[in-house]
Amino acid sequence: TRTLEITPLNEVILKEIAMFVESFIYKHPQEAKYVFVEPLEWKTNLDPSAFESGYIVSETTVKSEEVDKDGQPLLFLSVPHIKIRSLGQLSRLLLIAKDRKSCNKNPGLDYNTVKEDTSTVNILDKITKDEDPESEIKMKVGMLLKQLDLYLLNHSLKRISLQICLNPTTVKNHIELLKHFSGKGEQTVLESIDYTSDYEFSNGCRAPPWRQIHGEICYVLVKPHDVETLCVTCSTEGVFLNEDEGEINYERKSEIYKDLVTFFKRKIGKIFRKYDIRFTEEWKKENEEPKEVPKKEEADALPKAFLASSKNILEKNQINFGKIQMTKRLEPTLNWKATVDFKKNTQEKKHGGRLGRSGPPVSPGRAQLVRKSAEKIEEILSDSSSENEEDEEPPDRRQEANADLPSEYWQIQKLVKYLKGGNQTATVIALRSMKDFNLAQETCQLAIRDVGGLEVLINLLDTDEVKCKIGSLKILKEISHNPQIRRNIVDLGGLPVMVNILDSPHKSLKCLAAETIANVAKFRRARRAVRHHGGITKLVALLDCAQSSAKPAQSSLYDARDVEVARCGALALWSCSKSNANKEAIRQAGGIPLLAHLLKTSHENMLIPVVGTLQECASEENYRAAIKAERIIENLVKNLNSENEQLQEQCAMAIYQCAEDKETRDLVRLHGGLKPLASLLNNTDNKERLAAVTGAIWKCSISKENATKFREYEAIETLVGLLTDQPEEVLVNVVGALGECCQEYENRVLVRKCGGLQPLVNLLVGINQTLLVNVTKAVGACAVEPESMMIIDRLDGVRLLWSLLKNPHPDVKASAAWALCPCIQNAKDAGEMVRCFVGGLEFIVNLLKSDNKEVLASVCAAITNIAKDQENLAAITDLGVVPLLSKLANTNNDKLRRHLAEAISRCCMWGRNRVAFGEYKAVAPLVRYLKSNDANVHRATAQALYQLSEDADNCITIHENGAVKTTASLKREFLGYSKF
Amino acid sequence: MSKPNPFLSLEFSILLPPTHFFLDPTPLSHTDFSFFTFKKSEVECLIRLFHSLVERANVRLNNFGLDRNAFRAILHSVFGMTDDMLMNRVFFAFDKDNDNCINAKEWVKGLSVFLRGTFEEKLKFCFEVYYLNGDGYISQEEIFDMLKNSLHQQSSEEETDEGIRELVDITLKKMDYDNDGKISFADFEKAVKEDKLLLEVFGPCLPEAKVECQQLKLVKGTF
């Protein structure tokens, strides 16, 4: 007999049985004496001392005084085994146990009673067959048991019908709802909640099929606010905890709860805060009207409008639609708009983060920003959720059973049959034969999966047969190029097995396993699985192989194999390093010095994955520091000169990532890396490499010395040539590089002479935000030159810049406003030009209501320039610039302070604006700016205060607030500027 | 058959490859055995072992070698082989002079391939194990014989037979480069060089990798 699980239902049944048995001796004293043919046996932890009268008690045994015909005791306890041969004794035992509450509480005892139930029924059979004088009593016992049975059945039926059965849709809704209320901060109920598996089967379940038969629907990782992440199973029976340390372990570790929220309330009650009343309400609503479908038109119209306003946000998936519907349904009040906005923001940020990774982003400051926001999202969504690059689920295409199947299908099916039913020899032959199929072809890949070959192949990895493992891995390695197969391999639990193989002493096995992991770990869940099973440490250990044997020149064969192992390890790490948590794991496993060492080798196919890994990891600050410390830049530069395009690309990518840092940029120059970069620009066929190279040039040219060098290498001309007919990833970098280079006078002239202004201005009409940020910067840099400015003006560039102020993305807005400053400064008839834009002044003044500091600072700077023209100053004064500027005065941001002070001092020049600033209380905060550490702020503030002090009231305010407190040196500064 | 004898394993482990593999084997001075890849001390040890095995197996028979049963027992207990038919074939491959008995020379020579053999030697050895009738080819019937037990009994004997026949076809298609319906040494060599998995294509006849590994550990522990 198997032990039954403790479920609420079973417990109730147990109680009923216990009650029945307990009362049996009183209700049916006659029948209670009836002796069973076979005793009931089980283990108990009842202490012999618990038995009193009627029993013969020794230290470890207890016999009942009541005996059967043959003198055998009806109850015999020999700790911990107990045998009972009559219902009366059983009844008595339970009563005894009840007195000793501790024992009764013990489910162990109760359990076994359940087992008895089944065995009693067995006894029934025997009873009926016997023709005994006692048969009458037997019959009665039988009848009573049958009655009990019937009663129990009815009872449990009632219970079952009461139980709420969860189904995939409700679970999904619940999770979505919880997701909605998750995030950082006090206002949320949870920090995060996420499925362990991205793959959703057609029935809505996410659990692997063999778990679905147990009724399990999906597994959820939940991060409550102040406890460790919990792994929770949602099954049709309810919700329960299933893990210990971050691993899915299908064993049940907690009681079953009705639904997720009940689970949370019980399990992490304190943390799952009650204060969020709103949530509770939504929850109720959700449960009361689970069938309510949102009105279709509304739901559709909403995302459409949304889509129109920011085109590239929503293209991605329907989930978003679902979310919006959700939001709509849950918050029919005014709130929903805010939520959508928030969502939009995160989406945009995500989008930015994605670009930042794949195609290099924006200006240096901006790039950091992107990275930061990506990190922030990552924090919010836990682990590596921001890496959604290649994570879109491919549609699961199964070959139709009735469709015309290719002949390979049947042949493969036959081979799989031999795999299943053959011994080692047959298996090897079948594997070998399977390898002869064109495994790169999707038909074959899917055929293997559809006939159940994947399971067999993965099972083979668990055997001891090296040859079978090798054969199986060789096939898995090939077919795992298919994204669907990858997912299936992960779903079937292939990764842990492969990770274990990494420990094998067989080098070829290790290689194959690592290569397969490299193929499989192309998506987030797989990468996480590799990490969770300790794969990163093992992969890093593979890198060590080459190091130990590389020293003396041993047998070349041996050496080559070690190098191969290291290569495969690096390949797998490259795939894994796309997850941020894995990057950290690689670092902790001591991967960086090993990678640095491998970088010194000359094997090209080794260098590519090594540099690739470094390049991926260089997005992390501490990697960049380590790369600098390990003197990796030198080798990167060296490999730029290699013949291999992929290697060049990875090296350029790595330089791109690392060159955020000034010292690194200098190192690149010192090691002679700029020249190869410049010469690589001439080959434009390989767009990926071109993007990487231009990215590296961009980042390097942030240093002035480098920009000069690039001019010497004639890179500027080439860059200008690349401004047309290139994909966006390349354009972003090219424009970025030009923007940096144009900070130098010679380069600006060069760009103009090469005819770079026209294509640059043309790019101002794009939609790619990263590109726009860079283009505006480059145009702004060029506009510093009056001669260039003329051309820009003629090309209508200023108007285009101005219209970019309307771009929804704050970075674009700010960048456009910055670019406008030199334009207005250097335009011939700037005042007239500005006035020409209908509604332009009003718009820019209204931008002062923005809440983005960078936008504010840039708009202040633009206003400073606009206000140089008296007529315009009058216009913006009428538009209410004074109160808006005054409102901004209370800020700690030095950049904003500086430009705000400049704007204020400019605006003082009109009418009674000076007085107005005083009235709007802008003066007192300005005085406090003098405590800032930034000299630019001091200068601008001094100027502004000088302007303001021409009004007597303001003078008083200045003295009241600052003059006494400000130090002597600041006063000197103040006076000095006042004079000037 | 007897259980694996730990003493025996230990003796063998001294001779096992990986750690010594790439140290230059010093040329042997012993005239008779100079062509082996073993060191002199190892050969001596092997011969000692041989005599002790012979003594244990053939007390009654006044024999100077190991007969088939004794040899099979060793294959089973030390090298983890299980297939009777293949063990017979290994025996015949060891028994160069076809006297149904393995003498000391054959023993050392065979083991040198078994444990230290180069890839080419192993290739040749496997081929010898697989072709029986001495014509230098592995015929279709022989393959069938060797694969006879490779599929678990399916629903009917016919079906199993068909499956095996198919496996034979597959291997022939794979390995019979000259399309003469049988596998010559050249065929075999070519196929195995293309994919080493095919070395023991018709059944295990070399010491298992697992055994090697275990004994490698043992060696590492001992030295």
Boltz contact constraints between the chains, C-beta under 6 A:
constraints:
  - contact:
      token1: [A, 421]
      token2: [B, 151]
      max_distance: 6.0
  - contact:
      token1: [A, 421]
      token2: [B, 152]
      max_distance: 6.0
  - contact:
      token1: [A, 422]
      token2: [B, 150]
      max_distance: 6.0
  - contact:
      token1: [A, 422]
      token2: [B, 151]
      max_distance: 6.0
  - contact:
      token1: [A, 423]
      token2: [B, 150]
      max_distance: 6.0
  - contact:
      token1: [A, 425]
      token2: [B, 150]
      max_distance: 6.0
  - contact:
      token1: [A, 425]
      token2: [B, 203]
      max_distance: 6.0
  - contact:
      token1: [A, 426]
      token2: [B, 150]
      max_distance: 6.0
  - contact:
      token1: [A, 426]
      token2: [B, 151]
      max_distance: 6.0
  - contact:
      token1: [A, 426]
      token2: [B, 167]
      max_distance: 6.0
  - contact:
      token1: [A, 428]
      token2: [B, 197]
      max_distance: 6.0
  - contact:
      token1: [A, 429]
      token2: [B, 167]
      max_distance: 6.0
  - contact:
      token1: [A, 429]
      token2: [B, 170]
      max_distance: 6.0
  - contact:
      token1: [A, 429]
      token2: [B, 171]
      max_distance: 6.0
  - contact:
      token1: [A, 432]
      token2: [B, 197]
      max_distance: 6.0
  - contact:
      token1: [A, 433]
      token2: [B, 170]
      max_distance: 6.0
  - contact:
      token1: [A, 464]
      token2: [B, 210]
      max_distance: 6.0
  - contact:
      token1: [A, 466]
      token2: [B, 209]
      max_distance: 6.0
  - contact:
      token1: [A, 467]
      token2: [B, 197]
      max_distance: 6.0
  - contact:
      token1: [A, 471]
      token2: [B, 197]
      max_distance: 6.0
  - contact:
      token1: [A, 505]
      token2: [B, 213]
      max_distance: 6.0
  - contact:
      token1: [A, 555]
      token2: [B, 22]
      max_distance: 6.0
